[in-house]
Amino acid sequence: DLGADMTALVKDPDGIIHQIRADNYLGQNYGRVTAIFEDRIDLVELIPNGVGGWNEKPASIALADQ
């Protein structure tokens, strides 16, 4: 699985650094990390559908070159 074995270091708003892997959760919408690449983290977020349920929405977080 391409991107499934990668890890990333992510700094949270409090300045704490976390090591992130696939299947970890990230972000405000219960985002589950699906893959990590050199330039982005792919995840699936749960978004309320307005009628008491949830929809899955794919999303990506671009990673800055450091």
Buried (B, 14 or more C-beta within 10 A) or exposed (E): EEBEEBEBEBEEEEEEEEEBEBEBEBBEBBBBBBBBEEEBBBBBBBEEEEEEEEEEEEBEBEBEEE
